Amino acid sequence: MPFGEGPRICIGMRFAKMQMTAGLITLLKKYRLELAEGMETEVALQPTSITTQPIGGIYLKLIQRDGWEQRILQAST
């Protein structure tokens, strides 16, 4: 859902974008991403799509990072 434009723009747009960024950062701190088994490294893109969209999608595997809590605590002190 778009946030709108001009004088009727959504007042929560900046907050929503900040929350999405914080959520993505938290996810990437806790996990690392790898291609799922069987995924090709070369991807064909959908030619009729407005946005960059791979044909058949991309399957990823989330692998939990070891010791991420300690690194965050050390960085904050």
Secondary structure, DSSP 8 states (H G I E B T S, - for coil): -----GGG--TTHHHHHHHHHHHHHHHHHHEEEEE-TT--SS--B-TT-SS--BTT---EEEEE-TTHHHHHHHHH-
